[in-house]
Amino acid sequence: MPHLGGPPVDGTLENGVATCTRHGSQYEVKTGTAVGKTKMGPIKVMPHHAQKYEVKIEEPDIIVTIP
């Protein structure tokens, strides 16, 4: 999730949507899909969708497929 250099851990997570405290970009955490618009100074823009990776859980491992 883009965050303009701010630590993503400072953002919020509510109803499966992560929100950046720096500029308000919101992303669905399960899909990486951008939700709503973000504010960059006086300009409101639609953020790009985050990259998506296939994830499988095979106890005790979490397997992430990176192309």
mmCIF file of the N, C-alpha and C atoms, coordinates in Angstrom:
data_MODEL
# 
_entry.id   MODEL 
# 
loop_
_atom_site.group_PDB 
_atom_site.id 
_atom_site.type_symbol 
_atom_site.label_atom_id 
_atom_site.label_alt_id 
_atom_site.label_comp_id 
_atom_site.label_asym_id 
_atom_site.label_entity_id 
_atom_site.label_seq_id 
_atom_site.pdbx_PDB_ins_code 
_atom_site.Cartn_x 
_atom_site.Cartn_y 
_atom_site.Cartn_z 
_atom_site.occupancy 
_atom_site.B_iso_or_equiv 
_atom_site.pdbx_formal_charge 
_atom_site.auth_seq_id 
_atom_site.auth_comp_id 
_atom_site.auth_asym_id 
_atom_site.auth_atom_id 
_atom_site.pdbx_PDB_model_num 
ATOM 1   N N  . MET A 1 1  ? 0.848   -1.169  0.000   1.00 0.00 ? 1  MET A N  1 
ATOM 2   C CA . MET A 1 1  ? 0.000   0.000   0.000   1.00 0.00 ? 1  MET A CA 1 
ATOM 3   C C  . MET A 1 1  ? 0.892   1.230   0.000   1.00 0.00 ? 1  MET A C  1 
ATOM 4   N N  . PRO A 1 2  ? 0.715   2.133   -0.970  1.00 0.00 ? 2  PRO A N  1 
ATOM 5   C CA . PRO A 1 2  ? 1.506   3.365   -0.973  1.00 0.00 ? 2  PRO A CA 1 
ATOM 6   C C  . PRO A 1 2  ? 1.212   4.185   0.283   1.00 0.00 ? 2  PRO A C  1 
ATOM 7   N N  . HIS A 1 3  ? 2.259   4.792   0.844   1.00 0.00 ? 3  HIS A N  1 
ATOM 8   C CA . HIS A 1 3  ? 2.033   5.539   2.077   1.00 0.00 ? 3  HIS A CA 1 
ATOM 9   C C  . HIS A 1 3  ? 2.942   6.754   2.208   1.00 0.00 ? 3  HIS A C  1 
ATOM 10  N N  . LEU A 1 4  ? 3.528   7.224   1.131   1.00 0.00 ? 4  LEU A N  1 
ATOM 11  C CA . LEU A 1 4  ? 4.346   8.446   1.127   1.00 0.00 ? 4  LEU A CA 1 
ATOM 12  C C  . LEU A 1 4  ? 5.434   8.443   2.191   1.00 0.00 ? 4  LEU A C  1 
ATOM 13  N N  . GLY A 1 5  ? 6.034   7.286   2.426   1.00 0.00 ? 5  GLY A N  1 
ATOM 14  C CA . GLY A 1 5  ? 7.128   7.218   3.373   1.00 0.00 ? 5  GLY A CA 1 
ATOM 15  C C  . GLY A 1 5  ? 6.701   7.073   4.821   1.00 0.00 ? 5  GLY A C  1 
ATOM 16  N N  . GLY A 1 6  ? 5.413   7.134   5.076   1.00 0.00 ? 6  GLY A N  1 
ATOM 17  C CA . GLY A 1 6  ? 4.934   6.961   6.449   1.00 0.00 ? 6  GLY A CA 1 
ATOM 18  C C  . GLY A 1 6  ? 4.843   5.480   6.784   1.00 0.00 ? 6  GLY A C  1 
ATOM 19  N N  . PRO A 1 7  ? 4.974   5.115   8.053   1.00 0.00 ? 7  PRO A N  1 
ATOM 20  C CA . PRO A 1 7  ? 4.909   3.711   8.417   1.00 0.00 ? 7  PRO A CA 1 
ATOM 21  C C  . PRO A 1 7  ? 3.477   3.174   8.278   1.00 0.00 ? 7  PRO A C  1 
ATOM 22  N N  . PRO A 1 8  ? 3.266   2.121   7.469   1.00 0.00 ? 8  PRO A N  1 
ATOM 23  C CA . PRO A 1 8  ? 1.927   1.567   7.279   1.00 0.00 ? 8  PRO A CA 1 
ATOM 24  C C  . PRO A 1 8  ? 1.288   1.118   8.597   1.00 0.00 ? 8  PRO A C  1 
ATOM 25  N N  . VAL A 1 9  ? 2.110   0.773   9.578   1.00 0.00 ? 9  VAL A N  1 
ATOM 26  C CA . VAL A 1 9  ? 1.576   0.315   10.854  1.00 0.00 ? 9  VAL A CA 1 
ATOM 27  C C  . VAL A 1 9  ? 0.797   1.424   11.571  1.00 0.00 ? 9  VAL A C  1 
ATOM 28  N N  . ASP A 1 10 ? 1.022   2.680   11.206  1.00 0.00 ? 10 ASP A N  1 
ATOM 29  C CA . ASP A 1 10 ? 0.288   3.792   11.822  1.00 0.00 ? 10 ASP A CA 1 
ATOM 30  C C  . ASP A 1 10 ? -1.110  3.960   11.243  1.00 0.00 ? 10 ASP A C  1 
ATOM 31  N N  . GLY A 1 11 ? -1.404  3.260   10.152  1.00 0.00 ? 11 GLY A N  1 
ATOM 32  C CA . GLY A 1 11 ? -2.727  3.366   9.535   1.00 0.00 ? 11 GLY A CA 1 
ATOM 33  C C  . GLY A 1 11 ? -3.772  2.650   10.361  1.00 0.00 ? 11 GLY A C  1 
ATOM 34  N N  . THR A 1 12 ? -4.983  2.613   9.830   1.00 0.00 ? 12 THR A N  1 
ATOM 35  C CA . THR A 1 12 ? -6.068  1.936   10.534  1.00 0.00 ? 12 THR A CA 1 
ATOM 36  C C  . THR A 1 12 ? -6.575  0.767   9.701   1.00 0.00 ? 12 THR A C  1 
ATOM 37  N N  . LEU A 1 13 ? -7.204  -0.190  10.374  1.00 0.00 ? 13 LEU A N  1 
ATOM 38  C CA . LEU A 1 13 ? -7.813  -1.334  9.712   1.00 0.00 ? 13 LEU A CA 1 
ATOM 39  C C  . LEU A 1 13 ? -9.222  -1.478  10.270  1.00 0.00 ? 13 LEU A C  1 
ATOM 40  N N  . GLU A 1 14 ? -10.215 -1.326  9.388   1.00 0.00 ? 14 GLU A N  1 
ATOM 41  C CA . GLU A 1 14 ? -11.600 -1.414  9.826   1.00 0.00 ? 14 GLU A CA 1 
ATOM 42  C C  . GLU A 1 14 ? -12.420 -2.088  8.734   1.00 0.00 ? 14 GLU A C  1 
ATOM 43  N N  . ASN A 1 15 ? -13.149 -3.116  9.112   1.00 0.00 ? 15 ASN A N  1 
ATOM 44  C CA . ASN A 1 15 ? -13.993 -3.858  8.168   1.00 0.00 ? 15 ASN A CA 1 
ATOM 45  C C  . ASN A 1 15 ? -13.217 -4.341  6.946   1.00 0.00 ? 15 ASN A C  1 
ATOM 46  N N  . GLY A 1 16 ? -11.972 -4.758  7.146   1.00 0.00 ? 16 GLY A N  1 
ATOM 47  C CA . GLY A 1 16 ? -11.172 -5.294  6.051   1.00 0.00 ? 16 GLY A CA 1 
ATOM 48  C C  . GLY A 1 16 ? -10.563 -4.245  5.144   1.00 0.00 ? 16 GLY A C  1 
ATOM 49  N N  . VAL A 1 17 ? -10.652 -2.969  5.529   1.00 0.00 ? 17 VAL A N  1 
ATOM 50  C CA . VAL A 1 17 ? -10.094 -1.882  4.711   1.00 0.00 ? 17 VAL A CA 1 
ATOM 51  C C  . VAL A 1 17 ? -8.982  -1.184  5.504   1.00 0.00 ? 17 VAL A C  1 
ATOM 52  N N  . ALA A 1 18 ? -7.781  -1.150  4.918   1.00 0.00 ? 18 ALA A N  1 
ATOM 53  C CA . ALA A 1 18 ? -6.650  -0.448  5.526   1.00 0.00 ? 18 ALA A CA 1 
ATOM 54  C C  . ALA A 1 18 ? -6.633  0.987   5.013   1.00 0.00 ? 18 ALA A C  1 
ATOM 55  N N  . THR A 1 19 ? -6.419  1.940   5.915   1.00 0.00 ? 19 THR A N  1 
ATOM 56  C CA . THR A 1 19 ? -6.402  3.357   5.552   1.00 0.00 ? 19 THR A CA 1 
ATOM 57  C C  . THR A 1 19 ? -5.075  3.969   5.974   1.00 0.00 ? 19 THR A C  1 
ATOM 58  N N  . CYS A 1 20 ? -4.411  4.666   5.047   1.00 0.00 ? 20 CYS A N  1 
ATOM 59  C CA . CYS A 1 20 ? -3.157  5.351   5.322   1.00 0.00 ? 20 CYS A CA 1 
ATOM 60  C C  . CYS A 1 20 ? -3.446  6.657   6.058   1.00 0.00 ? 20 CYS A C  1 
ATOM 61  N N  . THR A 1 21 ? -2.704  6.906   7.143   1.00 0.00 ? 21 THR A N  1 
ATOM 62  C CA . THR A 1 21 ? -2.919  8.137   7.904   1.00 0.00 ? 21 THR A CA 1 
ATOM 63  C C  . THR A 1 21 ? -2.312  9.356   7.217   1.00 0.00 ? 21 THR A C  1 
ATOM 64  N N  . ARG A 1 22 ? -1.384  9.155   6.278   1.00 0.00 ? 22 ARG A N  1 
ATOM 65  C CA . ARG A 1 22 ? -0.740  10.294  5.604   1.00 0.00 ? 22 ARG A CA 1 
ATOM 66  C C  . ARG A 1 22 ? -1.650  10.951  4.580   1.00 0.00 ? 22 ARG A C  1 
ATOM 67  N N  . HIS A 1 23 ? -2.325  10.131  3.748   1.00 0.00 ? 23 HIS A N  1 
ATOM 68  C CA . HIS A 1 23 ? -3.121  10.737  2.679   1.00 0.00 ? 23 HIS A CA 1 
ATOM 69  C C  . HIS A 1 23 ? -4.485  10.090  2.474   1.00 0.00 ? 23 HIS A C  1 
ATOM 70  N N  . GLY A 1 24 ? -4.841  9.157   3.331   1.00 0.00 ? 24 GLY A N  1 
ATOM 71  C CA . GLY A 1 24 ? -6.189  8.601   3.297   1.00 0.00 ? 24 GLY A CA 1 
ATOM 72  C C  . GLY A 1 24 ? -6.451  7.534   2.262   1.00 0.00 ? 24 GLY A C  1 
ATOM 73  N N  . SER A 1 25 ? -5.431  7.039   1.545   1.00 0.00 ? 25 SER A N  1 
ATOM 74  C CA . SER A 1 25 ? -5.665  5.953   0.596   1.00 0.00 ? 25 SER A CA 1 
ATOM 75  C C  . SER A 1 25 ? -6.224  4.761   1.350   1.00 0.00 ? 25 SER A C  1 
ATOM 76  N N  . GLN A 1 26 ? -7.178  4.092   0.712   1.00 0.00 ? 26 GLN A N  1 
ATOM 77  C CA . GLN A 1 26 ? -7.790  2.929   1.337   1.00 0.00 ? 26 GLN A CA 1 
ATOM 78  C C  . GLN A 1 26 ? -7.691  1.726   0.410   1.00 0.00 ? 26 GLN A C  1 
ATOM 79  N N  . TYR A 1 27 ? -7.412  0.564   1.001   1.00 0.00 ? 27 TYR A N  1 
ATOM 80  C CA . TYR A 1 27 ? -7.259  -0.674  0.242   1.00 0.00 ? 27 TYR A CA 1 
ATOM 81  C C  . TYR A 1 27 ? -7.943  -1.808  0.973   1.00 0.00 ? 27 TYR A C  1 
ATOM 82  N N  . GLU A 1 28 ? -8.644  -2.671  0.200   1.00 0.00 ? 28 GLU A N  1 
ATOM 83  C CA . GLU A 1 28 ? -9.181  -3.895  0.780   1.00 0.00 ? 28 GLU A CA 1 
ATOM 84  C C  . GLU A 1 28 ? -7.994  -4.816  1.025   1.00 0.00 ? 28 GLU A C  1 
ATOM 85  N N  . VAL A 1 29 ? -7.808  -5.263  2.255   1.00 0.00 ? 29 VAL A N  1 
ATOM 86  C CA . VAL A 1 29 ? -6.614  -6.030  2.581   1.00 0.00 ? 29 VAL A CA 1 
ATOM 87  C C  . VAL A 1 29 ? -6.598  -7.417  1.950   1.00 0.00 ? 29 VAL A C  1 
ATOM 88  N N  . LYS A 1 30 ? -7.745  -8.002  1.683   1.00 0.00 ? 30 LYS A N  1 
ATOM 89  C CA . LYS A 1 30 ? -7.781  -9.341  1.091   1.00 0.00 ? 30 LYS A CA 1 
ATOM 90  C C  . LYS A 1 30 ? -7.454  -9.332  -0.389  1.00 0.00 ? 30 LYS A C  1 
ATOM 91  N N  . THR A 1 31 ? -7.779  -8.247  -1.090  1.00 0.00 ? 31 THR A N  1 
ATOM 92  C CA . THR A 1 31 ? -7.609  -8.219  -2.547  1.00 0.00 ? 31 THR A CA 1 
ATOM 93  C C  . THR A 1 31 ? -6.587  -7.198  -3.029  1.00 0.00 ? 31 THR A C  1 
ATOM 94  N N  . GLY A 1 32 ? -6.265  -6.193  -2.216  1.00 0.00 ? 32 GLY A N  1 
ATOM 95  C CA . GLY A 1 32 ? -5.373  -5.124  -2.639  1.00 0.00 ? 32 GLY A CA 1 
ATOM 96  C C  . GLY A 1 32 ? -6.063  -4.072  -3.483  1.00 0.00 ? 32 GLY A C  1 
ATOM 97  N N  . THR A 1 33 ? -7.382  -4.191  -3.645  1.00 0.00 ? 33 THR A N  1 
ATOM 98  C CA . THR A 1 33 ? -8.144  -3.256  -4.458  1.00 0.00 ? 33 THR A CA 1 
ATOM 99  C C  . THR A 1 33 ? -8.240  -1.900  -3.769  1.00 0.00 ? 33 THR A C  1 
ATOM 100 N N  . ALA A 1 34 ? -7.939  -0.840  -4.523  1.00 0.00 ? 34 ALA A N  1 
ATOM 101 C CA . ALA A 1 34 ? -8.061  0.520   -3.996  1.00 0.00 ? 34 ALA A CA 1 
ATOM 102 C C  . ALA A 1 34 ? -9.535  0.851   -3.823  1.00 0.00 ? 34 ALA A C  1 
ATOM 103 N N  . VAL A 1 35 ? -9.850  1.519   -2.726  1.00 0.00 ? 35 VAL A N  1 
ATOM 104 C CA . VAL A 1 35 ? -11.225 1.892   -2.411  1.00 0.00 ? 35 VAL A CA 1 
ATOM 105 C C  . VAL A 1 35 ? -11.273 3.404   -2.229  1.00 0.00 ? 35 VAL A C  1 
ATOM 106 N N  . GLY A 1 36 ? -12.181 4.074   -2.890  1.00 0.00 ? 36 GLY A N  1 
ATOM 107 C CA . GLY A 1 36 ? -12.328 5.513   -2.715  1.00 0.00 ? 36 GLY A CA 1 
ATOM 108 C C  . GLY A 1 36 ? -11.164 6.303   -3.296  1.00 0.00 ? 36 GLY A C  1 
ATOM 109 N N  . LYS A 1 37 ? -11.148 7.584   -2.966  1.00 0.00 ? 37 LYS A N  1 
ATOM 110 C CA . LYS A 1 37 ? -10.107 8.481   -3.473  1.00 0.00 ? 37 LYS A CA 1 
ATOM 111 C C  . LYS A 1 37 ? -9.178  8.875   -2.344  1.00 0.00 ? 37 LYS A C  1 
ATOM 112 N N  . THR A 1 38 ? -7.982  9.317   -2.721  1.00 0.00 ? 38 THR A N  1 
ATOM 113 C CA . THR A 1 38 ? -7.008  9.779   -1.737  1.00 0.00 ? 38 THR A CA 1 
ATOM 114 C C  . THR A 1 38 ? -6.777  11.266  -1.950  1.00 0.00 ? 38 THR A C  1 
ATOM 115 N N  . LYS A 1 39 ? -6.306  11.950  -0.935  1.00 0.00 ? 39 LYS A N  1 
ATOM 116 C CA . LYS A 1 39 ? -6.049  13.384  -1.038  1.00 0.00 ? 39 LYS A CA 1 
ATOM 117 C C  . LYS A 1 39 ? -4.555  13.630  -0.999  1.00 0.00 ? 39 LYS A C  1 
ATOM 118 N N  . MET A 1 40 ? -4.032  14.203  -2.060  1.00 0.00 ? 40 MET A N  1 
ATOM 119 C CA . MET A 1 40 ? -2.615  14.552  -2.167  1.00 0.00 ? 40 MET A CA 1 
ATOM 120 C C  . MET A 1 40 ? -2.543  16.074  -2.219  1.00 0.00 ? 40 MET A C  1 
ATOM 121 N N  . GLY A 1 41 ? -2.446  16.705  -1.047  1.00 0.00 ? 41 GLY A N  1 
ATOM 122 C CA . GLY A 1 41 ? -2.517  18.163  -1.004  1.00 0.00 ? 41 GLY A CA 1 
ATOM 123 C C  . GLY A 1 41 ? -3.931  18.588  -1.370  1.00 0.00 ? 41 GLY A C  1 
ATOM 124 N N  . PRO A 1 42 ? -4.081  19.551  -2.274  1.00 0.00 ? 42 PRO A N  1 
ATOM 125 C CA . PRO A 1 42 ? -5.424  19.995  -2.648  1.00 0.00 ? 42 PRO A CA 1 
ATOM 126 C C  . PRO A 1 42 ? -6.073  19.103  -3.718  1.00 0.00 ? 42 PRO A C  1 
ATOM 127 N N  . ILE A 1 43 ? -5.353  18.090  -4.203  1.00 0.00 ? 43 ILE A N  1 
ATOM 128 C CA . ILE A 1 43 ? -5.837  17.255  -5.306  1.00 0.00 ? 43 ILE A CA 1 
ATOM 129 C C  . ILE A 1 43 ? -6.350  15.916  -4.774  1.00 0.00 ? 43 ILE A C  1 
ATOM 130 N N  . LYS A 1 44 ? -7.507  15.492  -5.250  1.00 0.00 ? 44 LYS A N  1 
ATOM 131 C CA . LYS A 1 44 ? -8.025  14.167  -4.917  1.00 0.00 ? 44 LYS A CA 1 
ATOM 132 C C  . LYS A 1 44 ? -7.798  13.260  -6.122  1.00 0.00 ? 44 LYS A C  1 
ATOM 133 N N  . VAL A 1 45 ? -7.195  12.105  -5.888  1.00 0.00 ? 45 VAL A N  1 
ATOM 134 C CA . VAL A 1 45 ? -6.909  11.165  -6.978  1.00 0.00 ? 45 VAL A CA 1 
ATOM 135 C C  . VAL A 1 45 ? -7.310  9.756   -6.549  1.00 0.00 ? 45 VAL A C  1 
ATOM 136 N N  . MET A 1 46 ? -7.515  8.891   -7.553  1.00 0.00 ? 46 MET A N  1 
ATOM 137 C CA . MET A 1 46 ? -7.795  7.490   -7.273  1.00 0.00 ? 46 MET A CA 1 
ATOM 138 C C  . MET A 1 46 ? -6.466  6.759   -7.225  1.00 0.00 ? 46 MET A C  1 
ATOM 139 N N  . PRO A 1 47 ? -6.134  6.115   -6.099  1.00 0.00 ? 47 PRO A N  1 
ATOM 140 C CA . PRO A 1 47 ? -4.860  5.400   -6.006  1.00 0.00 ? 47 PRO A CA 1 
ATOM 141 C C  . PRO A 1 47 ? -4.863  4.150   -6.882  1.00 0.00 ? 47 PRO A C  1 
ATOM 142 N N  . HIS A 1 48 ? -3.674  3.691   -7.231  1.00 0.00 ? 48 HIS A N  1 
ATOM 143 C CA . HIS A 1 48 ? -3.539  2.456   -7.999  1.00 0.00 ? 48 HIS A CA 1 
ATOM 144 C C  . HIS A 1 48 ? -3.802  1.277   -7.084  1.00 0.00 ? 48 HIS A C  1 
ATOM 145 N N  . HIS A 1 49 ? -4.296  0.197   -7.697  1.00 0.00 ? 49 HIS A N  1 
ATOM 146 C CA . HIS A 1 49 ? -4.491  -1.017  -6.933  1.00 0.00 ? 49 HIS A CA 1 
ATOM 147 C C  . HIS A 1 49 ? -3.127  -1.553  -6.506  1.00 0.00 ? 49 HIS A C  1 
ATOM 148 N N  . ALA A 1 50 ? -3.067  -2.120  -5.323  1.00 0.00 ? 50 ALA A N  1 
ATOM 149 C CA . ALA A 1 50 ? -1.829  -2.726  -4.838  1.00 0.00 ? 50 ALA A CA 1 
ATOM 150 C C  . ALA A 1 50 ? -1.558  -4.019  -5.599  1.00 0.00 ? 50 ALA A C  1 
ATOM 151 N N  . GLN A 1 51 ? -0.306  -4.447  -5.641  1.00 0.00 ? 51 GLN A N  1 
ATOM 152 C CA . GLN A 1 51 ? 0.021   -5.707  -6.290  1.00 0.00 ? 51 GLN A CA 1 
ATOM 153 C C  . GLN A 1 51 ? -0.629  -6.850  -5.535  1.00 0.00 ? 51 GLN A C  1 
ATOM 154 N N  . LYS A 1 52 ? -1.021  -7.894  -6.275  1.00 0.00 ? 52 LYS A N  1 
ATOM 155 C CA . LYS A 1 52 ? -1.670  -9.049  -5.675  1.00 0.00 ? 52 LYS A CA 1 
ATOM 156 C C  . LYS A 1 52 ? -0.806  -10.282 -5.882  1.00 0.00 ? 52 LYS A C  1 
ATOM 157 N N  . TYR A 1 53 ? -0.771  -11.131 -4.882  1.00 0.00 ? 53 TYR A N  1 
ATOM 158 C CA . TYR A 1 53 ? -0.018  -12.378 -4.944  1.00 0.00 ? 53 TYR A CA 1 
ATOM 159 C C  . TYR A 1 53 ? -0.893  -13.511 -4.440  1.00 0.00 ? 53 TYR A C  1 
ATOM 160 N N  . GLU A 1 54 ? -0.753  -14.672 -5.069  1.00 0.00 ? 54 GLU A N  1 
ATOM 161 C CA . GLU A 1 54 ? -1.488  -15.844 -4.610  1.00 0.00 ? 54 GLU A CA 1 
ATOM 162 C C  . GLU A 1 54 ? -0.888  -16.310 -3.287  1.00 0.00 ? 54 GLU A C  1 
ATOM 163 N N  . VAL A 1 55 ? -1.749  -16.574 -2.317  1.00 0.00 ? 55 VAL A N  1 
ATOM 164 C CA . VAL A 1 55 ? -1.303  -17.012 -0.996  1.00 0.00 ? 55 VAL A CA 1 
ATOM 165 C C  . VAL A 1 55 ? -2.039  -18.295 -0.622  1.00 0.00 ? 55 VAL A C  1 
ATOM 166 N N  . LYS A 1 56 ? -1.281  -19.291 -0.161  1.00 0.00 ? 56 LYS A N  1 
ATOM 167 C CA . LYS A 1 56 ? -1.868  -20.534 0.323   1.00 0.00 ? 56 LYS A CA 1 
ATOM 168 C C  . LYS A 1 56 ? -1.348  -20.797 1.729   1.00 0.00 ? 56 LYS A C  1 
ATOM 169 N N  . ILE A 1 57 ? -2.217  -21.321 2.561   1.00 0.00 ? 57 ILE A N  1 
ATOM 170 C CA . ILE A 1 57 ? -1.805  -21.702 3.906   1.00 0.00 ? 57 ILE A CA 1 
ATOM 171 C C  . ILE A 1 57 ? -1.764  -23.222 3.960   1.00 0.00 ? 57 ILE A C  1 
ATOM 172 N N  . GLU A 1 58 ? -0.586  -23.748 4.195   1.00 0.00 ? 58 GLU A N  1 
ATOM 173 C CA . GLU A 1 58 ? -0.376  -25.174 4.377   1.00 0.00 ? 58 GLU A CA 1 
ATOM 174 C C  . GLU A 1 58 ? 0.342   -25.315 5.716   1.00 0.00 ? 58 GLU A C  1 
ATOM 175 N N  . GLU A 1 59 ? -0.452  -25.468 6.759   1.00 0.00 ? 59 GLU A N  1 
ATOM 176 C CA . GLU A 1 59 ? 0.085   -25.503 8.124   1.00 0.00 ? 59 GLU A CA 1 
ATOM 177 C C  . GLU A 1 59 ? 1.389   -26.280 8.209   1.00 0.00 ? 59 GLU A C  1 
ATOM 178 N N  . PRO A 1 60 ? 2.417   -25.785 8.791   1.00 0.00 ? 60 PRO A N  1 
ATOM 179 C CA . PRO A 1 60 ? 2.513   -24.502 9.497   1.00 0.00 ? 60 PRO A CA 1 
ATOM 180 C C  . PRO A 1 60 ? 3.018   -23.386 8.590   1.00 0.00 ? 60 PRO A C  1 
ATOM 181 N N  . ASP A 1 61 ? 3.021   -23.606 7.256   1.00 0.00 ? 61 ASP A N  1 
ATOM 182 C CA . ASP A 1 61 ? 3.620   -22.631 6.334   1.00 0.00 ? 61 ASP A CA 1 
ATOM 183 C C  . ASP A 1 61 ? 2.584   -21.747 5.675   1.00 0.00 ? 61 ASP A C  1 
ATOM 184 N N  . ILE A 1 62 ? 3.029   -20.558 5.285   1.00 0.00 ? 62 ILE A N  1 
ATOM 185 C CA . ILE A 1 62 ? 2.255   -19.662 4.430   1.00 0.00 ? 62 ILE A CA 1 
ATOM 186 C C  . ILE A 1 62 ? 3.072   -19.525 3.150   1.00 0.00 ? 62 ILE A C  1 
ATOM 187 N N  . ILE A 1 63 ? 2.461   -19.885 2.021   1.00 0.00 ? 63 ILE A N  1 
ATOM 188 C CA . ILE A 1 63 ? 3.175   -19.904 0.744   1.00 0.00 ? 63 ILE A CA 1 
ATOM 189 C C  . ILE A 1 63 ? 2.662   -18.757 -0.121  1.00 0.00 ? 63 ILE A C  1 
ATOM 190 N N  . VAL A 1 64 ? 3.588   -17.887 -0.544  1.00 0.00 ? 64 VAL A N  1 
ATOM 191 C CA . VAL A 1 64 ? 3.254   -16.748 -1.387  1.00 0.00 ? 64 VAL A CA 1 
ATOM 192 C C  . VAL A 1 64 ? 3.907   -16.962 -2.741  1.00 0.00 ? 64 VAL A C  1 
ATOM 193 N N  . THR A 1 65 ? 3.092   -16.945 -3.810  1.00 0.00 ? 65 THR A N  1 
ATOM 194 C CA . THR A 1 65 ? 3.613   -17.115 -5.159  1.00 0.00 ? 65 THR A CA 1 
ATOM 195 C C  . THR A 1 65 ? 3.937   -15.743 -5.740  1.00 0.00 ? 65 THR A C  1 
ATOM 196 N N  . ILE A 1 66 ? 5.219   -15.515 -6.029  1.00 0.00 ? 66 ILE A N  1 
ATOM 197 C CA . ILE A 1 66 ? 5.666   -14.249 -6.591  1.00 0.00 ? 66 ILE A CA 1 
ATOM 198 C C  . ILE A 1 66 ? 6.104   -14.502 -8.029  1.00 0.00 ? 66 ILE A C  1 
ATOM 199 N N  . PRO A 1 67 ? 5.436   -13.844 -9.007  1.00 0.00 ? 67 PRO A N  1 
ATOM 200 C CA . PRO A 1 67 ? 5.775   -14.094 -10.421 1.00 0.00 ? 67 PRO A CA 1 
ATOM 201 C C  . PRO A 1 67 ? 7.188   -13.650 -10.774 1.00 0.00 ? 67 PRO A C  1 
# 
